[in-house]
Amino acid sequence: MTFQVPENGDAVTTDDLRRLTNEVLDMVRNMLRRCVDADVTFVPFDPEAHDAAAVSDDETEIAWTLGHIIVHMTASSEESAALAAELARGVEYHGRSRSETPWATVTTVAQCRARLEESRRIRLASLNMWPDVPDLANTYSPWEGARELGPITRFLGGLRHDANHLDQLRDVIGQARDFRFQQTFRGRLLRRLRRRPPTDVAAPASENAPLPSGTAAP
């Protein structure tokens, strides 16, 4: 199942934003159905891990756990939702509006689900702050050279950020499940069988070996 975010926000309504918010959060919840607590803190293999915005140098190159991804993506979309609500009300952009749960404190599947539902409540509530006639002409550029963002496109940016992390979530969950399987009796047995050298390969025939009875020599 894929999650599609509209490229053009011209025809997008607040009802569309509500629907898309529920859709992406439901997708992430479904990914967690077969997860266990150990999956939340499992450190995956990610040779391309790099976070230029890490809070410390020690975290710049670390691979993100499942809990880390969830707190990051929800915080980013909540920031977009909060900024979009201010823009819709005609408030001039005055800086970021970000608060992220420390990822190391999220260690269970229950905490991940709670974070997702809290984020759902925050994002949907932000849409209730929009006036009946939002100020769609109130825009800003997040950095020099970037395109102008208004209320709709700012909110969609958070949803697009969610979408960009879905494959990463799938990969981390898959690695965590594979690791768990490898710790089971069956998983250990399969590893031993794969390491065992083959014993059923026929040895090459010697040039001097006798020919089978009734076989003519070349």
C-alpha positions, 0 to 999 in steps of 0.5 A, a space after each residue: 500500500 502506498 501513500 500519495 500526497 498531492 503535488 499541487 495544493 490548489 484543490 486541497 481542502 481541510 477535509 482532505 488534510 484530515 483524511 490524509 493525516 488519518 491515512 498515513 497514521 493508520 498505515 504506520 499503526 498497521 506496520 506495528 501490528 506484529 512488532 514487539 518491544 525489542 523491535 522498537 530499540 533494535 539498531 538496524 544496519 544503515 551504512 548511509 545513516 547521517 543526521 546533519 540536525 542531530 542534537 549531538 555529534 555522537 548521534 550524527 552517524 547513528 542508525 535510527 531505531 523504530 522509536 527514533 523514526 516515529 518521534 521524528 516524523 510525528 514531530 515534523 508533521 506537528 510542526 508543519 500543522 502548527 505553522 499552517 494553522 498560524 498562516 491560515 489565521 493571517 499570522 506572519 511567519 515568526 520562526 519554527 514551532 518544533 517539539 520532539 520527544 527524546 527518542 531514547 525514551 521510547 522503548 515499547 510498542 505501546 509508547 509508539 502507538 501512544 505517540 502516533 495517537 497523540 500526534 493524530 489528536 494534535 494535527 487534527 486539532 490544529 485544523 480546527 484552528 483554521 478560520 472559515 476563510 483561511 488566509 491562503 495568500 499568507 506565505 513565507 519561504 523557509 530558506 533562501 531560494 525555497 518556494 513560498 509556502 502557504 497554509 495548505 502547502 505547509 501542512 502538506 509538507 509535513 505529510 510528505 515528510 511522513 511519506 518519505 519515512 515509510 520505506 525506512 520504517 518498513 526496512 527497520 521493521 523487517 530487519 528487526 523481525 529477521 534478527 528476532 527469527 535468527 535468535 529462535 531454534 529454527 533460525 539458529 538451525 538454518 544458520 548452521 545448515 547454511 554454514 555446513 559445507 556441501 557433502 553430496 558433490 561428486 568427485 571428478 572422475 580420474 582419467 585412469 579410472 576403469 570404464 564401466 563394463 560394456 563401455 568402449 574406450 574412446 
